[in-house]
Amino acid sequence: MNKTTDLLRKIQIHPLLWMVIALAVATAHFIELMMVLLIIFVHEMGHGAAASFFSWRINKIALLPFGGVAEMDEHGNRPLKEELIVVLAGPLQHLWMIGLAYILYLNGIFPEKWHSLFVEFNWMVLLFNLLPIWPLDGGKLVFILFSLNSSFQNAHHRTIYLSIASLAIFSVALIILAPLTLNVWIIIGFLAFSLHFEWKQRRFIFMRFLMERHYGKQADFRQLKPINVEENEVVGQVLEKFQRGCKHPIIVKKENGKEMLMDENELLHAFFSEKLMSAKIGDLLYTY
């Protein structure tokens, strides 16, 4: 009960949304707008409920004029299985909403006109959210997929590249099929801005990932994955190979052919606490 109350307290309504509601009332589209807002609200609460179950830090659940956003203060160090559940918890809400609407329709509670519209809105929101574009759910699923076999930095960059390409394709399709759909163009503008911001912040996001890994809560790692490096490699270059869901023993190959083992925490300590950002791995062997 406490978690539910805390979750509800995180809900924020954007001021512009009240203007949209007023416009909907004035143009006799209030019921349609309320349907869309209800669908978006349940979708975002699905993310929030799953995140709360895993004790994630939730900043807010914002209802915007063109959608919703559940902002989590997590930095990529939670188990990938957890993150997959949190991401899917939003889209899964549409299935039970469609099913419930059908039951209400069969029992004469939901008129056919509103039932058809409600189901159509659900499918629209669901399919749009599954587009492989960051920060939509589809983009987050792509990031998880890339993270299975790539470093955090590489997976993040590839997710942004694919998102830009997907958004461009979607925009071209919209120009051909429905060029005057203003609300969709507003959403595209928001996604383009989000991708631009994500790209500009990519180094900060990577540093935040490393800092959370070093200072934050210890996560359950999916597997041990050794990283093989040469002793003349720089600390920062090795950290760029760190992968989500993995614990990394660092195997350092010396010039004489011998190998030495370092723990990843030693590397993170050297980077953040000792500020040895450009030091060579070989030099750390004698320090630790």
C-alpha positions as CSV (number, residue, x, y, z in Angstrom):
1,M,0.0,0.0,0.0
2,N,2.8,2.4,0.9
3,K,4.5,1.7,-2.5
4,T,1.3,2.4,-4.3
5,T,0.9,5.7,-2.4
6,D,4.5,6.7,-3.1
7,L,4.0,5.9,-6.8
8,L,0.8,8.1,-7.0
9,R,2.8,10.9,-5.4
10,K,5.3,10.7,-8.3
11,I,2.6,11.6,-10.9
12,Q,3.1,15.1,-12.5
13,I,0.7,16.7,-15.0
14,H,2.4,19.0,-17.5
15,P,0.7,22.5,-17.4
16,L,0.2,22.4,-21.2
17,L,-1.9,19.3,-20.8
18,W,-4.6,21.4,-19.1
19,M,-4.7,23.6,-22.2
20,V,-5.1,20.5,-24.3
21,I,-8.0,19.3,-22.1
22,A,-9.7,22.7,-22.4
23,L,-9.3,22.6,-26.2
24,A,-10.8,19.1,-26.2
25,V,-13.8,20.3,-24.2
26,A,-14.3,23.3,-26.6
27,T,-14.1,21.0,-29.7
28,A,-16.3,18.2,-28.3
29,H,-13.4,15.7,-28.2
30,F,-13.2,15.4,-24.4
31,I,-14.2,11.7,-24.2
32,E,-11.6,10.7,-26.9
33,L,-8.9,12.7,-25.0
34,M,-9.8,11.1,-21.7
35,M,-9.5,7.7,-23.3
36,V,-6.0,8.4,-24.6
37,L,-4.9,9.9,-21.3
38,L,-6.3,6.9,-19.4
39,I,-4.4,4.5,-21.7
40,I,-1.2,6.5,-21.3
41,F,-1.6,6.7,-17.6
42,V,-2.1,3.0,-17.2
43,H,0.9,2.3,-19.5
44,E,3.2,4.5,-17.4
45,M,1.9,3.2,-14.1
46,G,2.8,-0.3,-15.4
47,H,6.4,0.8,-15.8
48,G,6.2,2.5,-12.4
49,A,4.7,-0.5,-10.6
50,A,7.4,-2.9,-12.0
51,A,10.2,-0.4,-11.1
52,S,8.8,0.0,-7.6
53,F,8.6,-3.8,-7.1
54,F,12.3,-4.0,-7.8
55,S,13.0,-0.9,-5.5
56,W,14.1,1.3,-8.4
57,R,14.4,5.0,-7.7
58,I,11.5,6.7,-9.5
59,N,11.9,10.4,-10.1
60,K,8.5,11.1,-11.6
61,I,5.7,9.8,-13.8
62,A,4.9,12.7,-16.1
63,L,1.7,13.1,-18.2
64,L,2.5,15.3,-21.2
65,P,0.3,16.8,-23.9
66,F,1.5,14.2,-26.3
67,G,2.2,11.2,-24.1
68,G,3.8,10.1,-20.9
69,V,7.3,9.5,-19.4
70,A,8.3,7.4,-16.4
71,E,11.7,8.8,-15.3
72,M,13.8,6.3,-13.3
73,D,17.0,7.3,-11.5
74,E,18.8,4.1,-12.7
75,H,22.1,4.1,-14.6
76,G,22.3,0.7,-16.4
77,N,23.6,-1.4,-13.5
78,R,20.4,-3.3,-12.7
79,P,20.2,-6.9,-13.9
80,L,19.1,-6.9,-17.5
81,K,16.2,-9.3,-16.6
82,E,14.9,-6.7,-14.2
83,E,15.1,-3.9,-16.8
84,L,13.4,-6.1,-19.4
85,I,10.5,-6.6,-17.0
86,V,10.2,-2.9,-16.3
87,V,10.2,-2.0,-20.0
88,L,7.7,-4.7,-20.9
89,A,5.4,-3.8,-18.0
90,G,4.1,-0.8,-19.9
91,P,3.2,-2.4,-23.2
92,L,1.6,-5.4,-21.4
93,Q,-1.0,-3.1,-19.8
94,H,-2.6,-2.7,-23.2
95,L,-3.5,-6.4,-23.5
96,W,-5.6,-6.5,-20.4
97,M,-7.2,-3.1,-21.2
98,I,-8.3,-4.4,-24.6
99,G,-9.6,-7.6,-23.0
100,L,-11.5,-5.8,-20.3
101,A,-13.0,-3.4,-22.9
102,Y,-14.2,-6.4,-24.9
103,I,-15.9,-8.0,-21.9
104,L,-17.6,-4.7,-21.1
105,Y,-18.8,-4.4,-24.7
106,L,-20.2,-7.9,-24.7
107,N,-22.1,-7.1,-21.5
108,G,-23.6,-4.0,-23.0
109,I,-21.7,-1.6,-20.7
110,F,-19.3,-0.2,-23.3
111,P,-21.1,1.1,-26.5
112,E,-19.7,-0.2,-29.8
113,K,-18.6,3.2,-30.9
114,W,-16.4,3.9,-27.8
115,H,-15.3,0.3,-27.6
116,S,-13.9,0.4,-31.2
117,L,-12.2,3.7,-30.5
118,F,-10.7,2.5,-27.2
119,V,-9.3,-0.6,-28.8
120,E,-7.9,1.5,-31.7
121,F,-6.2,3.9,-29.4
122,N,-4.7,1.1,-27.4
123,W,-3.2,-0.5,-30.5
124,M,-1.9,2.9,-31.7
125,V,-0.2,3.6,-28.4
126,L,1.2,0.1,-28.1
127,L,2.6,-0.2,-31.6
128,F,4.0,3.4,-31.6
129,N,5.8,2.7,-28.3
130,L,7.4,-0.5,-29.7
131,L,9.1,1.5,-32.5
132,P,12.9,1.0,-32.2
133,I,13.4,4.6,-31.3
134,W,15.0,5.9,-28.0
135,P,13.4,6.8,-25.5
136,L,10.3,4.7,-26.5
137,D,10.0,1.2,-25.1
138,G,11.1,-0.2,-28.4
139,G,14.3,1.8,-28.2
140,K,14.9,0.6,-24.6
141,L,14.4,-3.0,-25.7
142,V,17.0,-2.5,-28.5
143,F,19.4,-1.2,-25.9
144,I,18.9,-4.3,-23.7
145,L,19.4,-6.5,-26.8
146,F,22.6,-4.8,-27.8
147,S,23.8,-4.9,-24.2
148,L,23.7,-8.7,-24.2
149,N,26.9,-8.9,-26.2
150,S,28.3,-5.4,-26.3
151,S,29.9,-3.0,-23.9
152,F,27.7,-0.3,-22.4
153,Q,29.2,2.5,-24.5
154,N,29.0,0.5,-27.8
155,A,25.4,-0.7,-27.1
156,H,24.4,2.9,-26.2
157,H,25.9,4.4,-29.4
158,R,24.3,1.7,-31.6
159,T,20.9,2.3,-30.0
160,I,21.1,6.0,-30.8
161,Y,22.3,5.3,-34.4
162,L,19.4,2.8,-35.0
163,S,16.9,5.2,-33.4
164,I,18.0,8.1,-35.7
165,A,17.6,5.8,-38.7
166,S,14.2,4.5,-37.5
167,L,13.0,8.0,-36.8
168,A,14.0,9.2,-40.3
169,I,12.2,6.2,-41.9
170,F,9.1,6.9,-39.8
171,S,9.2,10.6,-40.8
172,V,9.5,9.8,-44.5
173,A,6.6,7.4,-44.2
174,L,4.5,10.0,-42.4
175,I,5.3,12.6,-45.2
176,I,4.0,10.1,-47.8
177,L,1.0,8.8,-45.9
178,A,-0.3,11.6,-43.6
179,P,1.8,14.8,-44.0
180,L,-0.8,16.9,-42.2
181,T,-1.0,14.9,-38.9
182,L,0.2,17.7,-36.6
183,N,0.1,15.8,-33.3
184,V,2.4,13.1,-34.7
185,W,4.8,15.7,-36.0
186,I,5.0,17.2,-32.5
187,I,5.8,13.7,-31.1
188,I,8.5,13.3,-33.8
189,G,10.0,16.7,-32.8
190,F,10.1,15.6,-29.2
191,L,11.8,12.3,-30.1
192,A,14.3,14.1,-32.3
193,F,15.1,16.5,-29.5
194,S,15.5,13.5,-27.0
195,L,17.9,11.8,-29.4
196,H,19.9,15.0,-29.9
197,F,20.1,15.4,-26.1
198,E,21.0,11.8,-25.6
199,W,23.8,12.0,-28.1
200,K,25.2,15.2,-26.5
201,Q,25.1,13.6,-23.1
202,R,26.5,10.3,-24.2
203,R,29.9,10.8,-22.3
204,F,28.1,11.9,-19.1
205,I,25.7,8.9,-19.4
206,F,28.7,6.6,-19.7
207,M,30.4,8.2,-16.7
208,R,27.2,7.9,-14.7
209,F,27.1,4.2,-15.5
210,L,30.7,3.8,-14.2
211,M,30.1,5.9,-11.1
212,E,27.0,3.9,-10.2
213,R,28.9,0.7,-10.7
214,H,31.7,2.0,-8.4
215,Y,29.8,3.8,-5.7
216,G,26.2,2.5,-6.1
217,K,24.3,-0.5,-5.0
218,Q,26.0,-3.8,-5.9
219,A,23.9,-5.6,-8.6
220,D,23.6,-9.3,-9.2
221,F,25.8,-9.8,-12.3
222,R,24.7,-12.2,-14.9
223,Q,28.1,-13.7,-15.5
224,L,31.8,-13.3,-15.1
225,K,33.3,-12.0,-18.3
226,P,37.1,-11.5,-18.4
227,I,38.5,-8.6,-20.3
228,N,41.9,-9.2,-21.9
229,V,44.1,-6.1,-22.2
230,E,47.7,-5.2,-23.0
231,E,49.7,-3.5,-20.2
232,N,50.2,-0.3,-22.3
233,E,46.4,0.3,-22.7
234,V,45.0,3.3,-20.9
235,V,42.6,3.0,-18.0
236,G,39.8,4.9,-19.8
237,Q,40.1,2.6,-22.9
238,V,39.6,-0.5,-20.7
239,L,36.6,1.0,-18.9
240,E,35.0,1.5,-22.3
241,K,34.8,-2.3,-22.6
242,F,32.7,-2.7,-19.5
243,Q,29.4,-4.4,-20.1
244,R,26.1,-4.4,-18.3
245,G,25.2,-7.4,-16.3
246,C,28.8,-8.7,-16.2
247,K,31.5,-8.7,-13.6
248,H,34.9,-8.1,-15.2
249,P,38.2,-9.7,-14.1
250,I,40.9,-7.8,-15.9
251,I,43.5,-10.0,-17.4
252,V,46.6,-8.0,-18.2
253,K,49.1,-9.4,-20.7
254,K,52.6,-8.1,-20.1
255,E,55.3,-7.6,-22.7
256,N,57.2,-10.7,-21.5
257,G,54.1,-12.8,-22.1
258,K,53.1,-13.2,-18.5
259,E,49.5,-12.5,-17.4
260,M,48.4,-10.8,-14.3
261,L,44.9,-10.4,-12.9
262,M,43.1,-7.2,-11.7
263,D,39.7,-6.8,-10.2
264,E,37.4,-4.3,-11.9
265,N,37.0,-2.4,-8.6
266,E,40.7,-1.7,-8.6
267,L,40.4,-0.1,-12.0
268,L,37.3,1.9,-11.0
269,H,39.1,3.1,-7.8
270,A,42.1,4.2,-9.8
271,F,39.9,6.1,-12.2
272,F,37.6,7.9,-9.7
273,S,39.4,8.0,-6.4
274,E,43.0,8.3,-7.6
275,K,42.2,10.3,-10.7
276,L,44.5,8.1,-12.8
277,M,42.4,8.6,-15.9
278,S,45.2,8.4,-18.5
279,A,47.4,5.9,-16.6
280,K,48.5,2.7,-18.3
281,I,47.2,-0.5,-17.0
282,G,50.7,-1.8,-16.5
283,D,51.5,1.0,-14.1
284,L,48.5,0.0,-11.9
285,L,49.8,-3.5,-11.5
286,Y,52.6,-2.1,-9.3
287,T,50.3,0.2,-7.4
288,Y,47.8,-2.5,-6.4
